[in-house]
Amino acid sequence: MARFSIEGGRKLCGSIIPQGAKNEALQVICATLLTDQRVVIDNIPDIADVNNLIRLLVDLGVRVERRGAHTYSFKADDVHLDILESRDFYKRAASLRGSVMIVGPLLARFHKAILPKPGGDKIGRRRLDTHLIGIQKLGAEFDYDPDLKAYRITTQELKGCYMLLDEASVTGTANIVMASVLAHGTTTIYNAACEPYVQQLCRMLVNMGANIEGIGSNLLTIHGVEKLGGCQHRLLPDMIEVGSFIGMAAMTGSEITIKDVAYDELGIIPDAFRRLGITIERSGDDILVPAHEGYTIDTYLDGGIMTISDAPWPGLTPDLLSVMLVVATKATGSVLIHQKMFESRLFFVDKLIDMGAQIILCDPHRATVIGLSDKFKLRHAEMSSPDIRAGIALLIAAMSAKGTSIIHNIDQIDRGYEKIDTRLNALGAKIQRL
């Protein structure tokens, strides 16, 4: 299994362009199953999770053509539904959490789908109730196959209805929207996720001929249509990668320009890093992070310790809390990191503690970081990446540490970050893939 060797203490300099958004890519690629016309998608990141989903669609009979480094065309005019019954398809789908979002399009167009228990990050329980209940309300029936360990999902016809989601699930909202666009009648989804990626999916569907109202809000109204056509679509930059580069610049005391970030779609992310004391300068659609000799965490007006927590959009995305936690270890001051969504995502902090960071893991959801200021240097260490976001956080820690660190299981990092070693080495890092 591959691993990184990272020589710490090196300053970075230059500019970097964030990849296309992973989470948006998984949604819009699944949406290509909704039409027999050609759909062209640009800015697709070359990462493991996205490539695995594309292979899954190829298995289903979708004609996929790579037109450039990050541009693909999809034409689902000869989908092989019998492949859904194969164990090879089950294994592929089960290994990729994003595969759950093919259920909505398959049901909408072909009235049949299979849902295995999906894989992905080991960051705690990630229930699928929102997906299943929403699709059931549209008229789907579920039959559990104990031999295949998967749900067979069928419907005579999907019919629009009103639903109030029990949680503002991003993938759940995307799945239900894709099922609704070809349903008979009107579907109203209240407490819908409204992240930019969901908005992008909705805009793409509208370009394909869907009728969706309320895009950008938590109340979506979808009027079903008989058929969708093709379109061209470009992914947003990945906001998680933008945030990772901000944190990386601060931790290594480097001056970095992050170009073409779609700043207006970043929401609260820049201000969240400013609360950690990091200077962020906007220039058009670029972000400049100047070299920091040190940075000080804000406190509340009454002097209380700052809490940074995740929340549904427009709140802070949970995918950046691991990065913000490691950035806080070199700040002056203290902060409470509250990861509300996943109960296992903070367990990587023991590796930071081994590197010399002062962190109190209060419980599976909360960690208090006592920043030791820029005078403090993390020690090098040998560690393993448990998930995508912890992996990039550990890479940032290793880049700022004394000595050479080793990170095992970097396949997890490759799932979400395109050629991260090559791109960072171009800025002056020294990361060797072994």
C-alpha positions in Angstrom: 0.0 0.0 0.0 1.3 3.5 -0.9 2.6 5.9 1.7 4.0 9.5 1.8 7.4 10.5 3.1 7.1 14.2 4.0 10.1 16.5 4.9 8.7 19.0 7.2 9.6 22.6 7.9 9.7 23.7 4.2 8.0 27.0 3.2 5.8 27.0 0.2 5.5 29.8 -2.4 3.4 30.4 -5.5 -0.1 29.8 -6.8 -2.3 26.8 -7.0 -5.6 26.1 -8.6 -8.2 24.0 -6.7 -9.6 20.9 -8.4 -13.2 20.5 -9.4 -15.5 19.8 -6.5 -15.6 16.1 -5.6 -19.0 16.2 -3.9 -20.6 17.9 -6.8 -19.0 15.6 -9.3 -20.5 12.5 -7.6 -24.0 14.0 -7.9 -23.9 15.4 -11.4 -22.3 12.2 -12.8 -25.1 10.2 -11.4 -27.6 12.6 -13.0 -26.4 11.7 -16.5 -28.5 8.5 -16.1 -31.6 10.6 -16.3 -31.4 11.1 -20.0 -30.5 9.2 -23.2 -28.9 12.4 -24.6 -25.3 13.4 -24.3 -24.2 15.3 -21.2 -20.7 17.0 -21.1 -19.2 17.8 -17.8 -16.1 19.9 -17.3 -13.6 20.3 -14.4 -14.1 16.7 -13.2 -11.3 15.9 -10.7 -9.0 13.0 -11.4 -9.5 11.3 -8.0 -10.3 7.7 -7.0 -13.9 8.2 -5.8 -14.9 9.9 -9.0 -13.0 7.5 -11.3 -14.7 4.6 -9.5 -18.1 6.1 -10.0 -17.4 6.6 -13.7 -16.3 2.9 -14.0 -19.6 2.0 -12.3 -21.6 3.9 -15.0 -19.5 2.2 -17.7 -20.5 -1.2 -16.2 -24.1 -0.1 -16.6 -23.6 0.6 -20.3 -23.2 4.3 -20.2 -20.9 5.5 -23.0 -18.2 7.6 -21.5 -15.7 9.6 -23.5 -12.8 11.5 -22.0 -12.5 14.7 -24.0 -9.7 16.3 -22.0 -7.8 16.0 -18.8 -10.9 17.0 -16.8 -13.7 16.9 -19.4 -16.0 13.9 -20.0 -19.1 13.2 -22.1 -21.7 10.7 -20.9 -24.5 9.1 -23.0 -26.8 6.7 -21.2 -28.8 5.5 -24.2 -28.2 1.8 -23.7 -28.2 1.1 -20.0 -27.9 -2.6 -19.0 -30.2 -3.1 -16.1 -29.3 -6.8 -15.8 -25.9 -5.8 -14.5 -27.6 -4.7 -11.3 -28.0 -8.3 -10.4 -24.4 -9.2 -10.6 -22.2 -9.6 -7.6 -19.4 -7.7 -9.3 -21.6 -4.7 -9.6 -22.7 -5.1 -6.0 -19.0 -5.1 -4.8 -18.2 -2.0 -6.9 -21.2 -0.1 -5.7 -20.7 -1.2 -2.0 -17.1 0.1 -2.0 -18.2 3.7 -3.0 -20.6 5.7 -0.9 -21.4 8.0 -3.8 -23.0 5.1 -5.6 -26.1 5.5 -3.5 -27.0 8.5 -5.7 -27.6 6.3 -8.8 -30.8 5.0 -7.1 -32.8 8.1 -7.7 -32.0 8.4 -11.4 -32.5 4.6 -12.1 -35.8 4.6 -10.3 -37.0 7.8 -12.1 -36.1 6.5 -15.6 -36.2 2.7 -15.4 -38.3 2.1 -12.2 -35.7 -0.3 -10.8 -32.6 0.0 -8.7 -30.5 -2.0 -6.2 -29.0 -0.4 -3.1 -26.1 -2.2 -1.4 -24.7 -0.9 1.9 -22.2 1.7 0.7 -18.6 2.1 1.7 -16.5 5.3 2.1 -14.9 6.9 5.1 -14.8 5.2 8.4 -16.0 8.2 10.3 -19.0 6.8 12.2 -22.5 5.9 11.4 -23.8 7.4 8.2 -27.4 6.4 7.9 -29.4 6.3 4.7 -32.9 6.8 6.2 -33.3 10.2 4.5 -32.7 8.7 1.1 -34.9 5.7 1.7 -37.9 7.4 3.3 -37.9 10.2 0.7 -37.9 7.7 -2.2 -40.5 5.6 -0.5 -42.8 8.6 -0.2 -42.5 9.0 -4.0 -43.9 5.5 -4.4 -40.9 3.1 -4.4 -41.1 -0.3 -2.7 -38.1 -1.9 -1.0 -37.4 -5.7 -0.8 -34.3 -6.8 1.2 -32.3 -9.6 -0.3 -30.4 -11.3 2.5 -28.1 -13.2 0.1 -27.0 -10.1 -1.7 -27.2 -8.0 1.4 -28.9 -5.2 -0.6 -32.3 -3.6 -1.2 -34.1 -4.2 -4.4 -36.1 -1.1 -5.1 -38.9 -1.0 -7.7 -41.8 1.2 -8.6 -44.7 1.2 -11.0 -44.6 5.0 -11.2 -43.1 7.7 -9.0 -45.6 10.3 -7.9 -44.9 13.7 -6.5 -45.7 14.5 -2.9 -44.9 16.7 0.0 -42.1 15.6 2.3 -40.3 17.1 5.3 -36.8 15.6 5.5 -35.7 14.5 9.0 -32.2 15.9 8.3 -30.8 18.3 5.6 -28.8 15.5 4.0 -26.8 16.7 1.0 -26.7 13.3 -0.8 -30.3 12.5 0.4 -31.6 15.8 -1.1 -29.7 15.1 -4.3 -31.1 11.6 -4.6 -34.7 12.7 -4.0 -34.4 15.6 -6.4 -33.1 13.3 -9.1 -35.9 10.9 -8.5 -38.5 13.7 -8.5 -37.7 15.4 -11.8 -39.3 12.6 -13.8 -42.0 11.8 -11.3 -45.7 12.4 -12.1 -47.0 15.6 -10.4 -45.3 18.0 -8.0 -42.8 17.2 -5.3 -42.2 19.6 -2.4 -39.1 19.0 -0.3 -38.8 21.0 2.9 -35.6 21.0 5.0 -33.7 20.3 1.8 -29.9 20.7 1.8 -29.0 23.9 0.0 -25.2 23.6 -0.3 -23.7 25.1 -3.5 -23.2 21.5 -4.8 -27.0 20.8 -4.5 -27.7 24.2 -6.2 -25.3 23.2 -9.0 -27.1 19.8 -9.5 -30.4 21.6 -9.7 -29.2 24.1 -12.2 -27.8 21.3 -14.3 -31.1 19.5 -14.2 -32.9 22.7 -15.2 -30.6 23.0 -18.2 -31.6 19.4 -19.0 -35.3 20.5 -19.0 -36.3 19.9 -15.3 -38.7 22.3 -13.6 -37.3 23.2 -10.2 -38.2 26.1 -8.0 -36.5 27.4 -4.8 -32.9 26.6 -5.8 -30.6 27.9 -3.0 -33.3 27.6 -0.3 -34.3 24.7 2.0 -37.7 24.5 0.2 -37.6 22.9 -3.2 -40.6 22.5 -5.5 -40.1 20.1 -8.4 -42.7 19.8 -11.2 -42.2 16.4 -12.9 -41.5 16.4 -16.6 -41.7 13.5 -19.1 -38.2 13.6 -20.4 -34.8 15.3 -19.9 -32.3 16.2 -22.6 -28.6 16.7 -22.7 -26.5 19.7 -21.5 -23.1 21.0 -20.8 -22.0 21.6 -17.2 -18.9 22.9 -15.3 -18.1 21.9 -11.7 -17.4 24.5 -9.1 -13.9 24.5 -7.5 -13.7 22.2 -4.5 -14.3 24.4 -1.4 -12.7 21.7 0.9 -9.5 21.9 -1.1 -9.6 25.7 -0.9 -9.9 25.5 2.8 -7.2 22.9 3.0 -4.8 25.2 1.1 -5.6 28.1 3.5 -4.8 26.0 6.5 -1.6 24.6 4.9 -0.3 28.1 4.1 -0.9 29.3 7.7 0.7 26.1 9.3 3.8 26.3 7.2 4.2 30.1 7.4 3.9 30.3 3.6 2.6 32.9 1.2 0.2 31.1 -1.3 -2.3 32.4 -3.9 -5.3 30.2 -4.4 -6.7 31.0 -7.8 -10.2 30.8 -9.3 -11.9 29.8 -6.0 -15.5 30.9 -6.8 -15.2 33.1 -3.7 -18.9 33.9 -3.5 -19.7 30.2 -3.2 -17.4 29.7 -0.2 -19.9 30.9 2.3 -18.6 31.2 5.9 -15.3 29.3 5.2 -13.0 32.4 4.9 -14.5 34.0 8.0 -14.1 30.7 9.9 -10.4 30.7 9.2 -10.2 34.4 10.1 -11.6 33.5 13.6 -8.4 31.3 14.0 -6.4 34.5 13.3 -5.5 33.8 9.7 -5.3 36.7 7.3 -7.1 36.1 4.0 -7.1 38.7 1.3 -9.4 38.5 -1.7 -8.3 39.7 -5.1 -11.1 39.2 -7.6 -11.8 35.5 -7.6 -8.4 34.6 -6.0 -7.4 34.3 -2.4 -4.0 35.4 -1.1 -2.8 34.0 2.2 0.3 36.0 3.3 3.1 34.4 5.2 2.2 34.3 8.9 4.8 34.6 11.7 2.0 33.6 14.0 -1.8 33.9 14.4 -4.1 34.3 17.4 -7.5 32.7 17.9 -10.3 35.0 18.5 -12.4 34.9 21.7 -16.0 35.7 22.2 -16.9 39.3 23.3 -17.1 38.2 26.9 -13.7 36.6 26.7 -15.0 33.0 26.4 -13.2 30.3 24.5 -14.2 30.3 20.8 -16.2 27.3 19.6 -16.0 26.2 15.9 -18.7 23.7 14.9 -20.2 22.3 11.8 -23.8 23.1 10.6 -25.9 22.6 7.5 -25.3 25.2 4.8 -24.8 28.1 5.1 -23.1 26.9 8.3 -19.5 25.5 8.2 -19.0 22.2 6.4 -18.0 19.3 8.6 -15.4 18.3 6.0 -13.1 21.2 7.1 -13.1 20.7 10.8 -10.2 18.3 10.7 -8.1 20.9 8.9 -9.1 23.7 11.3 -8.3 21.5 14.3 -4.7 20.9 13.1 -4.3 24.6 12.2 -5.3 25.6 15.7 -2.4 23.6 17.2 0.1 26.3 16.1 -2.1 29.2 17.0 -1.9 31.4 20.1 -5.0 30.7 22.2 -7.5 27.9 22.6 -10.6 26.7 20.7 -13.2 24.0 21.1 -13.8 22.0 17.9 -17.3 20.5 17.9 -17.9 17.9 15.2 -21.6 17.3 15.4 -22.3 15.1 12.5 -19.8 12.1 12.7 -18.8 10.4 15.9 -15.5 9.0 14.8 -14.0 11.9 12.8 -12.0 13.3 15.7 -10.2 10.1 16.6 -7.2 11.0 14.5 -6.2 13.6 17.1 -4.2 10.9 19.0 -1.7 11.1 16.1 -1.4 14.9 16.6 -0.9 14.4 20.3 1.9 12.0 19.5 3.5 14.8 17.5 3.4 17.1 20.5 0.1 18.9 20.0 -1.9 19.8 23.2 -5.4 18.5 22.5 -8.1 17.3 24.9 -10.5 14.9 23.3 -13.6 15.6 25.4 -15.8 13.0 23.7 -16.3 11.5 20.2 -17.7 14.9 19.0 -15.6 17.5 20.8 -11.9 18.4 21.1 -10.3 21.3 22.9 -7.1 22.5 21.2 -4.6 24.5 23.2 -2.5 26.4 20.7 1.2 26.6 21.5 1.9 29.5 19.1 4.4 29.6 16.2 7.3 29.0 18.6 6.1 25.4 18.9 7.1 22.8 16.3 5.3 19.6 15.9 7.5 16.4 15.9 7.8 14.1 13.0 5.8 10.9 13.3 4.7 7.7 11.5 1.0 7.5 11.1 -1.9 6.2 9.0 -4.7 8.1 7.3 -8.1 6.9 8.6 -10.2 9.0 6.1 -9.9 11.6 3.4 -10.2 14.7 5.6 -8.1 13.4 8.5 -5.5 12.4 5.9 -5.1 15.9 4.5 -5.0 17.3 8.1 -2.2 14.9 9.0 -0.4 15.8 5.7 -0.6 19.5 6.8 0.7 18.6 10.2 3.7 16.7 8.7 4.5 19.6 6.4 4.9 21.9 9.4 6.7 19.4 11.7 10.4 18.9 12.4 12.0 16.1 10.5 10.6 13.5 8.1 7.1 12.0 8.7 5.5 8.9 7.1 1.8 8.7 6.3 0.4 5.2 5.4 -2.9 4.4 3.7 -2.7 7.5 1.5 -5.2 5.8 -0.8 -7.7 7.6 1.5 -6.1 11.0 0.6 -6.1 10.0 -3.1 -9.9 9.4 -2.9 -10.4 13.2 -2.5 -7.3 15.1 -3.6 -5.9 15.0 -7.1 -2.2 14.4 -7.4 -1.7 16.3 -4.1 2.0 15.4 -3.8 2.9 16.6 -7.3 0.9 19.9 -6.9 2.4 20.7 -3.5 5.9 19.8 -4.6 5.6 22.4 -7.3 5.1 25.0 -4.5 8.3 23.9 -2.7 7.0 21.0 -0.6 9.1 17.7 -0.4 6.6 14.9 -0.5 7.7 11.5 -1.8 5.2 8.8 -2.8 6.6 5.4 -1.8 
